[in-house]
Amino acid sequence: QVQLSESGGGSVQTGGSLRLSCRASGNIVTITDAGWSRQAPGKEQELVASIDFGGTANYADSVKGRFTISRDNVMNILYLQMNSLKPEDTAVYYCSTGRYYQGTYYGGYWGQGTQVTVSS
């Protein structure tokens, strides 16, 4: 029905930048809300950013001012620009498509994830 594929992860030093991309197949993605989540070893999954179809974005306090989520609704691509990276940003990052419900984003379909490692 919907398939998501993340790319752009890698290893960087503290203060570096990465841009993650999420390519979606399925026309339904063009009319859904979307987001990026991350999970570090031994930690619970954390929603770091979400965006509605019109481009209004929300961010976790831990990444606000450093990360930017954006989307290309024509090409069905979701981006996460990550600047000023810190070791605590190290995690597997997952993109998703879902829905906002009463102000809260809920992911429905998820990608397989891409590893981001930030060295101190």
C-alpha positions in Angstrom: 0.0 0.0 0.0 2.7 2.5 1.1 6.4 1.9 1.2 9.0 4.3 2.6 12.8 4.2 2.2 15.2 6.4 4.1 18.7 7.4 3.0 21.4 9.9 3.9 22.5 8.6 7.3 26.1 8.2 8.2 28.9 9.2 10.6 29.8 12.8 11.4 31.7 14.6 14.1 30.0 16.8 16.7 28.8 20.0 15.0 28.5 18.5 11.6 25.4 18.2 9.4 23.4 15.5 7.6 20.3 15.6 5.4 18.1 12.6 5.5 15.7 11.8 2.7 12.6 9.6 2.7 11.3 8.4 -0.6 7.7 7.2 -0.7 5.8 5.0 -3.1 2.1 5.2 -3.2 0.0 8.3 -4.2 -1.7 8.3 -0.7 1.5 9.7 0.8 0.9 13.1 -1.0 -2.1 13.8 1.1 -0.9 12.5 4.5 0.9 14.0 7.4 4.5 12.8 8.0 7.3 12.7 10.5 10.7 11.6 11.6 11.4 9.5 14.7 14.5 8.1 16.2 15.5 5.3 18.5 18.8 4.9 20.3 20.0 1.5 21.8 18.1 0.9 25.0 15.9 3.9 24.5 12.3 4.4 23.6 11.4 5.7 20.2 11.1 9.5 20.1 9.2 11.7 17.6 11.7 14.5 16.6 9.7 16.3 13.9 6.4 16.1 12.1 4.8 18.1 9.3 1.3 18.4 7.8 0.5 18.5 4.2 0.6 22.3 4.0 4.1 22.4 5.5 3.4 23.4 9.1 6.1 21.7 11.3 6.5 20.7 14.9 9.7 19.8 16.7 10.8 18.1 19.8 12.5 20.5 22.2 15.7 18.5 21.9 16.1 19.3 18.2 14.4 22.7 17.9 16.6 25.2 16.2 18.9 22.6 14.8 16.7 20.3 12.7 14.3 21.2 9.8 11.7 19.0 8.4 10.4 19.6 4.9 8.6 17.8 2.1 8.2 17.7 -1.6 4.6 16.8 -2.2 5.0 16.4 -6.0 7.9 14.0 -5.8 6.8 12.3 -2.5 10.0 13.0 -0.7 10.4 13.9 3.0 13.5 15.6 4.3 15.2 16.1 7.6 18.1 18.6 7.6 20.2 18.1 10.7 22.7 20.8 11.8 24.9 21.2 14.8 24.7 17.5 15.5 25.5 16.2 19.0 26.5 12.7 20.2 23.1 12.4 21.8 21.6 12.6 18.3 23.0 9.2 17.6 20.2 6.8 16.7 18.4 5.0 14.0 16.1 7.5 12.2 12.8 6.4 10.8 10.4 8.3 8.5 6.7 7.8 8.6 3.4 8.8 7.1 0.4 9.2 9.3 -2.2 11.6 10.7 -2.5 14.4 13.2 -5.3 13.8 15.6 -6.2 16.6 18.0 -2.8 18.1 17.7 -0.8 14.9 18.1 0.9 13.1 15.3 0.5 9.4 14.9 2.6 7.4 12.4 1.0 4.7 10.4 3.5 3.4 7.9 7.2 3.4 8.7 10.5 2.9 6.8 13.3 0.6 7.8 15.5 3.3 9.2 18.9 4.9 8.6 21.7 5.0 11.1 23.1 8.4 12.2 26.2 8.3 14.3 27.7 11.5 15.8 31.2 11.2 17.3 32.4 13.4 20.1 
